[in-house]
Amino acid sequence: MHGYRADRAFDGERPLPGGALVLVDGATIRGVQPAAAPAPEGCTVTDLPGATLLPGLVDTHVHLCADGGPHALDQLPDLAAERLEGIVTRALAGQLRAGVTTVRDLGDRDWVVADRPRRAAGAPTVVASGPPLTAPRGHCWAMGGEVSGVPGLRRAVRERAERGADVVKVMVSGGLLTPGTDVTACQFSPEEVRAVVDEAHRAGLPVTAHAHALPAVEAALAAGADGIEHCSCLTGAGARVPGDLPARLAAAGTAVCPTLGRLPGIEPPAHVLARMAASGTSYEDHLVTAAALHRGGVALLAGTDAGVGPTKPHGGVALAVGELVATCGVPAAEALAGATGRAADAVGLGSRTGRLRAGRDADLLAVDGDPLTDPACLQRPRLVVLRGREVLRG
C-alpha cells in the first residue's frame, strides 16, 4: 500500500478541509483520511507540500484521431491506418501528461479508437462513440458515419451497440469545421433524432448530440438526449438563449458541454475564421452563451473538443476550467467538478473514477497551488497517478 498526502485536496465534488491522505493499493483507492492522520503500518507515503491533491481529470469531449493541426479533420479521409494509430497514441500521451486520466472520444474515424483497448496500460481510460452519426456529406462525414432516414439511423445505432460503443454521438446540426454544412440549421428531423435516442436507450446506450443551432438544441432536448455538445444556440441572427431553456435543460438533467478551453495567443486557421464570420459567430459569443446557460442553472462540463485545431490541444481541460471560472462566472469548485466527479458521471464512469473515494480507480493528480483560488495551477501537474501507477512526477 502507498499513500499520497497533501495539505489541500478536492474530492471530485468539494474541497476536503485539512487536506487528505489517499491510500492506494494496486490500481484502487483503499481509503481517504485527513492529511494529519497517521499512515497504516507498513504504508510508505509520498508527501506533497504546497500541492493540491484531486482526482485525475476527465475530458468529456475529445477527438483522438485529430492531431491539433490546421486541417486536423479535413485530412482524415487521406490518412492511412498506421498514421491514425500514431495520432491516437500521441493524443493519449498528451492528455496523460496534463493529468487527464479519462477521455470520452466523440469523433472516431472508421472505428480506429473504438477497436483499441479502452484501458490500455499507460494510457487514459477511453469512453468511445465510434464514428458519429451524420447526414450524407454532413458535419464530420469524413469519419465514416453518414446515414439518413429513421430506419437507417436505427440500424446505425444497433451497429454501434453491437461493436461495443459506450455512447452514441449524433450530429444534429452542421459544424464550423466541415465546409458546406450550416451551423444554424438541423441536419436531421425531430423524428430522426427521436429515433436515435429511442434505439440507443433500447440498447442501454446514452446519446450525446452535437448541436450548434438553436433548433438542434431544442430537437435534442425534446428527444431526450442525455447530453448536448457545444449548445451554442445559434440562429440566423446570432446566438439566442431563450429565457426558459436553461431551466428546461437543468430539469431534464441534460449534460451540457460547451467545449471551452482554447490555447491563448493562437488564432484558428483562416478557413475556420472565414466560416465563423460567414455564420455571424465568434468564440467570444460562445463564451457569452455558456455564461447565460450557467446563470440559468445549467451545470456545465469542462470537455474541450481536443484535437480539432491549433487552439485545441490534447490535454487542455485546465484551460476549459479556467474559462468557466474567469469568463462564465462558474464557481471554482463547480468548474472543477465539471472536470472530475460530475464529468465522470456524464461519461458513465462515476462509480469507477472522478472522485477520491475508496473503491474507485487510483487516478490522482497533484498540482502546485490551489485550483480553487488559481485554476491556472491545473496547468502545472506535479504528480499524475494512473490506476495506481505513477506516470509523471516532478
C-alpha positions as CSV (number, residue, x, y, z in Angstrom):
1,M,0.0,0.0,0.0
2,H,1.2,3.5,-0.8
3,G,-0.1,6.9,0.5
4,Y,-0.2,10.4,-1.0
5,R,-0.5,13.2,1.4
6,A,-1.4,16.9,0.6
7,D,-2.5,19.8,2.8
8,R,-5.2,20.6,0.3
9,A,-7.5,18.2,-1.5
10,F,-10.6,18.3,-3.7
11,D,-12.5,15.1,-3.8
12,G,-14.3,15.5,-7.1
13,E,-17.2,17.3,-5.6
14,R,-15.9,19.6,-2.9
15,P,-12.7,20.6,-1.0
16,L,-11.6,18.4,1.9
17,P,-10.8,20.6,4.9
18,G,-7.4,19.9,6.2
19,G,-6.3,18.1,3.0
20,A,-6.1,14.3,2.6
21,L,-4.0,11.2,2.8
22,V,-5.1,9.0,-0.1
23,L,-4.3,5.3,0.4
24,V,-3.6,3.3,-2.8
25,D,-3.4,-0.5,-3.0
26,G,-2.6,-1.7,-6.5
27,A,-4.9,0.1,-9.0
28,T,-7.5,1.1,-6.4
29,I,-8.1,3.7,-3.8
30,R,-8.4,1.9,-0.4
31,G,-9.1,4.9,1.8
32,V,-9.2,8.6,2.1
33,Q,-8.1,10.1,5.5
34,P,-7.4,13.6,6.8
35,A,-3.9,14.6,6.0
36,A,-3.0,14.7,9.7
37,A,-3.9,11.0,10.1
38,P,-1.1,8.5,10.6
39,A,-0.5,6.1,7.7
40,P,-1.2,2.5,8.3
41,E,1.7,0.4,9.5
42,G,4.0,-0.6,6.6
43,C,2.5,2.1,4.2
44,T,5.0,4.3,2.5
45,V,3.9,7.9,2.0
46,T,4.6,10.5,-0.7
47,D,4.3,13.9,0.9
48,L,3.3,16.7,-1.5
49,P,3.9,20.0,0.4
50,G,2.3,23.1,-1.2
51,A,0.2,20.9,-3.6
52,T,-3.5,20.1,-4.0
53,L,-4.5,16.5,-4.5
54,L,-7.5,15.8,-6.6
55,P,-8.8,13.0,-8.9
56,G,-7.4,12.7,-12.4
57,L,-9.1,15.0,-14.8
58,V,-11.8,13.8,-17.3
59,D,-12.1,15.4,-20.7
60,T,-15.7,14.6,-21.9
61,H,-15.2,15.7,-25.5
62,V,-12.1,14.7,-27.4
63,H,-11.1,13.7,-31.0
64,L,-8.2,11.3,-30.6
65,C,-7.9,10.9,-34.4
66,A,-7.3,14.6,-34.7
67,D,-3.7,15.9,-34.4
68,G,-4.5,19.5,-33.5
69,G,-3.2,20.8,-36.8
70,P,-4.9,23.4,-39.0
71,H,-6.5,20.6,-41.1
72,A,-7.0,18.0,-38.4
73,L,-10.4,16.9,-39.5
74,D,-10.1,17.7,-43.2
75,Q,-7.2,15.3,-43.6
76,L,-8.9,12.2,-42.1
77,P,-10.0,10.6,-45.3
78,D,-6.5,10.6,-46.6
79,L,-4.7,9.1,-43.6
80,A,-3.5,5.6,-43.6
81,A,-4.4,3.4,-40.6
82,E,-0.9,3.4,-39.3
83,R,-0.8,7.2,-39.3
84,L,-4.1,7.3,-37.5
85,E,-2.8,4.9,-34.9
86,G,0.2,7.1,-34.3
87,I,-2.0,10.2,-33.9
88,V,-4.2,8.4,-31.4
89,T,-1.2,7.2,-29.4
90,R,0.3,10.7,-29.2
91,A,-3.1,12.3,-28.3
92,L,-3.5,9.9,-25.4
93,A,0.1,10.7,-24.2
94,G,-0.6,14.4,-24.4
95,Q,-3.7,14.0,-22.3
96,L,-2.0,12.0,-19.7
97,R,0.9,14.4,-19.3
98,A,-1.7,17.1,-18.5
99,G,-3.2,14.9,-15.7
100,V,-6.2,13.7,-17.8
101,T,-6.8,10.1,-16.8
102,T,-10.1,9.6,-18.6
103,V,-11.3,10.8,-22.0
104,R,-14.6,10.4,-24.0
105,D,-13.8,10.2,-27.7
106,L,-16.7,11.6,-29.8
107,G,-15.2,11.7,-33.2
108,D,-13.7,8.3,-34.3
109,R,-12.6,7.6,-37.8
110,D,-13.7,4.2,-39.1
111,W,-13.6,2.7,-35.6
112,V,-9.8,3.2,-35.1
113,V,-10.4,4.4,-31.5
114,A,-13.3,2.1,-30.5
115,D,-11.5,-1.0,-31.7
116,R,-8.5,-0.3,-29.4
117,P,-8.4,-1.4,-25.7
118,R,-10.3,1.1,-23.6
119,R,-8.0,0.7,-20.6
120,A,-4.6,0.1,-22.2
121,A,-1.6,0.2,-19.9
122,G,-0.1,3.6,-19.6
123,A,-3.0,5.4,-21.4
124,P,-6.1,7.2,-20.1
125,T,-9.3,5.2,-19.9
126,V,-11.3,5.8,-23.1
127,V,-15.0,6.0,-23.5
128,A,-15.7,5.6,-27.2
129,S,-18.6,6.5,-29.5
130,G,-17.3,5.2,-32.8
131,P,-17.9,7.3,-35.9
132,P,-20.6,10.0,-35.1
133,L,-23.9,9.7,-36.9
134,T,-24.2,12.5,-39.5
135,A,-26.2,13.3,-42.6
136,P,-24.7,12.5,-46.1
137,R,-21.9,15.0,-46.5
138,G,-22.9,16.4,-43.2
139,H,-20.7,17.6,-40.4
140,C,-17.7,15.2,-39.9
141,W,-18.9,13.0,-42.7
142,A,-15.2,12.0,-43.2
143,M,-15.3,10.0,-40.0
144,G,-17.5,7.4,-41.7
145,G,-20.8,7.8,-40.0
146,E,-23.0,9.1,-42.9
147,V,-26.6,7.9,-42.6
148,S,-30.2,9.1,-43.4
149,G,-33.8,8.2,-42.6
150,V,-35.3,6.7,-39.5
151,P,-34.6,3.0,-40.5
152,G,-31.0,3.8,-41.4
153,L,-30.4,5.7,-38.2
154,R,-31.9,2.8,-36.1
155,R,-29.6,0.3,-37.9
156,A,-26.6,2.6,-37.3
157,V,-27.3,2.8,-33.6
158,R,-27.7,-1.0,-33.4
159,E,-24.3,-1.3,-35.2
160,R,-22.7,0.8,-32.6
161,A,-24.2,-1.3,-29.8
162,E,-23.0,-4.5,-31.5
163,R,-19.5,-3.1,-31.9
164,G,-19.2,-2.2,-28.3
165,A,-19.6,1.6,-28.4
166,D,-20.1,3.2,-25.0
167,V,-22.2,6.2,-26.2
168,V,-23.9,7.3,-29.4
169,K,-22.9,10.7,-30.9
170,V,-25.3,12.3,-33.3
171,M,-24.5,15.5,-35.3
172,V,-27.9,17.2,-35.1
173,S,-26.6,20.5,-36.6
174,G,-23.9,21.4,-39.1
175,G,-20.4,22.4,-37.9
176,L,-17.8,25.1,-38.4
177,L,-15.1,22.6,-39.4
178,T,-17.0,21.0,-42.3
179,P,-17.5,23.1,-45.4
180,G,-21.0,23.1,-46.8
181,T,-22.7,22.5,-43.6
182,D,-24.9,25.0,-41.8
183,V,-24.3,25.7,-38.1
184,T,-27.7,27.4,-37.8
185,A,-29.8,24.5,-39.1
186,C,-30.6,20.9,-38.3
187,Q,-29.2,18.0,-40.3
188,F,-31.9,15.6,-39.0
189,S,-35.6,15.9,-38.5
190,P,-37.1,15.8,-34.9
191,E,-38.4,12.3,-35.8
192,E,-34.9,11.1,-36.8
193,V,-33.4,12.5,-33.6
194,R,-36.0,10.8,-31.5
195,A,-35.4,7.5,-33.4
196,V,-31.7,7.7,-32.5
197,V,-32.4,8.3,-28.8
198,D,-35.1,5.6,-28.7
199,E,-32.9,3.0,-30.3
200,A,-29.9,3.9,-28.2
201,H,-31.8,3.8,-25.0
202,R,-33.3,0.5,-26.0
203,A,-29.8,-0.9,-26.3
204,G,-28.7,0.7,-23.0
205,L,-26.6,3.4,-24.5
206,P,-26.6,7.1,-23.8
207,V,-26.8,9.7,-26.6
208,T,-25.0,13.0,-26.8
209,A,-25.9,15.5,-29.5
210,H,-23.7,17.9,-31.4
211,A,-25.9,21.0,-31.6
212,H,-24.8,24.5,-32.6
213,A,-28.1,25.6,-34.0
214,L,-30.8,26.6,-31.5
215,P,-33.4,24.3,-33.4
216,A,-30.9,21.5,-33.0
217,V,-30.6,22.1,-29.2
218,E,-34.4,22.1,-29.0
219,A,-34.6,18.9,-31.0
220,A,-32.1,17.1,-28.9
221,L,-33.7,18.2,-25.7
222,A,-37.2,17.2,-26.9
223,A,-35.9,13.8,-28.0
224,G,-34.4,13.1,-24.5
225,A,-30.8,13.2,-25.5
226,D,-28.6,12.6,-22.4
227,G,-26.1,15.3,-23.4
228,I,-25.6,18.2,-25.7
229,E,-22.2,19.2,-27.0
230,H,-21.5,22.9,-27.8
231,C,-25.1,24.1,-27.1
232,S,-24.2,27.3,-29.0
233,C,-27.9,28.3,-29.6
234,L,-27.1,29.8,-33.0
235,T,-29.8,31.3,-35.2
236,G,-29.6,33.2,-38.5
237,A,-29.5,36.4,-36.4
238,G,-26.8,35.3,-34.0
239,A,-26.8,33.3,-30.7
240,R,-30.0,33.4,-28.6
241,V,-30.7,31.6,-25.4
242,P,-34.5,31.5,-24.8
243,G,-35.3,32.5,-21.2
244,D,-36.6,29.2,-20.2
245,L,-34.1,27.0,-22.0
246,P,-31.5,26.7,-19.2
247,A,-34.3,25.7,-16.7
248,R,-35.6,23.0,-19.1
249,L,-32.1,21.7,-19.7
250,A,-31.4,21.5,-15.9
251,A,-34.8,19.9,-15.2
252,A,-34.1,17.2,-17.8
253,G,-30.7,16.5,-16.3
254,T,-29.1,17.1,-19.7
255,A,-25.3,17.1,-19.5
256,V,-24.2,20.2,-21.4
257,C,-20.6,20.5,-22.6
258,P,-19.9,23.9,-24.2
259,T,-16.4,22.7,-25.3
260,L,-14.5,25.6,-23.9
261,G,-10.7,25.8,-23.4
262,R,-8.6,27.3,-26.2
263,L,-4.8,27.9,-26.2
264,P,-4.2,31.6,-25.7
265,G,-2.4,33.7,-28.3
266,I,-3.3,31.4,-31.2
267,E,-5.9,32.1,-33.8
268,P,-8.0,29.4,-35.6
269,P,-6.9,28.7,-39.1
270,A,-8.0,31.2,-41.7
271,H,-10.6,28.9,-43.3
272,V,-12.2,28.3,-39.9
273,L,-12.3,32.1,-39.2
274,A,-13.9,32.6,-42.5
275,R,-16.7,30.1,-41.7
276,M,-17.2,31.7,-38.3
277,A,-17.6,35.1,-39.9
278,A,-20.0,33.8,-42.5
279,S,-22.1,32.3,-39.7
280,G,-22.1,35.5,-37.8
281,T,-20.5,33.9,-34.7
282,S,-17.3,34.1,-32.7
283,Y,-15.6,32.4,-29.8
284,E,-16.4,35.4,-27.6
285,D,-20.1,35.0,-28.5
286,H,-19.9,31.3,-27.4
287,L,-18.5,32.3,-24.0
288,V,-21.4,34.7,-23.6
289,T,-23.8,31.9,-24.4
290,A,-22.1,29.5,-21.9
291,A,-22.3,32.1,-19.2
292,A,-26.0,32.6,-19.8
293,L,-26.6,28.8,-19.5
294,H,-24.7,28.8,-16.2
295,R,-26.7,31.7,-14.8
296,G,-29.8,29.9,-15.8
297,G,-28.9,26.9,-13.7
298,V,-27.1,24.5,-16.1
299,A,-24.2,22.6,-14.6
300,L,-21.5,22.8,-17.4
301,L,-18.9,20.2,-18.2
302,A,-15.3,21.0,-19.0
303,G,-14.8,19.0,-22.1
304,T,-12.7,20.7,-24.8
305,D,-13.1,19.4,-28.4
306,A,-9.5,18.4,-28.1
307,G,-7.5,17.9,-31.3
308,V,-9.7,19.7,-33.8
309,G,-7.3,22.6,-34.4
310,P,-4.3,24.5,-33.2
311,T,-6.3,26.3,-30.4
312,K,-7.5,22.9,-29.1
313,P,-4.5,20.8,-27.9
314,H,-4.9,17.4,-26.3
315,G,-4.6,17.9,-22.6
316,G,-6.4,21.3,-22.4
317,V,-9.0,20.6,-19.7
318,A,-7.3,23.0,-17.4
319,L,-7.9,25.8,-20.0
320,A,-11.6,25.0,-20.0
321,V,-11.8,25.1,-16.2
322,G,-10.1,28.4,-16.3
323,E,-12.6,29.9,-18.8
324,L,-15.6,28.5,-16.9
325,V,-14.4,30.4,-13.8
326,A,-12.9,33.6,-15.3
327,T,-15.3,34.2,-18.2
328,C,-18.5,32.4,-17.4
329,G,-18.7,33.1,-13.7
330,V,-18.8,29.4,-12.6
331,P,-17.6,28.9,-9.0
332,A,-14.2,27.2,-9.0
333,A,-15.5,24.1,-7.1
334,E,-18.3,23.7,-9.6
335,A,-15.9,24.1,-12.5
336,L,-13.5,21.5,-11.0
337,A,-16.4,19.1,-10.5
338,G,-17.2,19.6,-14.2
339,A,-13.7,18.2,-14.9
340,T,-13.7,15.4,-12.3
341,G,-16.7,13.9,-10.4
342,R,-19.6,15.3,-12.5
343,A,-17.6,14.7,-15.7
344,A,-17.1,11.0,-14.7
345,D,-20.8,10.7,-14.1
346,A,-21.5,12.2,-17.6
347,V,-19.3,9.7,-19.4
348,G,-20.8,6.8,-17.4
349,L,-17.8,6.1,-15.2
350,G,-18.9,7.8,-12.0
351,S,-18.7,4.6,-10.0
352,R,-15.1,3.9,-11.2
353,T,-13.2,7.3,-11.3
354,G,-13.5,11.0,-10.9
355,R,-13.6,11.1,-7.1
356,L,-11.3,10.4,-4.2
357,R,-13.3,7.5,-2.8
358,A,-12.5,4.1,-1.6
359,G,-13.1,1.5,-4.3
360,R,-12.5,4.0,-7.2
361,D,-9.6,3.7,-9.6
362,A,-6.5,5.2,-8.2
363,D,-6.5,8.1,-10.8
364,L,-4.8,11.0,-9.0
365,L,-3.5,14.4,-9.9
366,A,-1.4,16.7,-7.7
367,V,-0.8,20.3,-8.7
368,D,1.3,23.1,-7.3
369,G,-1.0,25.7,-5.7
370,D,-4.7,25.8,-5.0
371,P,-7.1,25.5,-8.1
372,L,-10.0,26.8,-6.0
373,T,-8.2,30.2,-5.9
374,D,-6.0,29.9,-9.0
375,P,-7.4,27.5,-11.7
376,A,-4.3,28.1,-13.8
377,C,-2.3,25.9,-11.4
378,L,-4.1,22.9,-13.0
379,Q,-1.7,23.5,-15.9
380,R,1.2,22.7,-13.6
381,P,0.9,19.0,-12.7
382,R,3.3,17.8,-10.1
383,L,2.2,14.2,-9.9
384,V,-0.1,12.0,-12.1
385,V,-1.1,8.6,-11.0
386,L,-3.0,6.3,-13.5
387,R,-4.8,3.4,-12.0
388,G,-2.2,3.2,-9.2
389,R,0.9,3.7,-11.3
390,E,2.9,6.9,-11.2
391,V,3.2,8.2,-14.8
392,L,4.5,11.7,-14.0
393,R,6.4,13.1,-11.1
394,G,8.1,16.5,-11.0
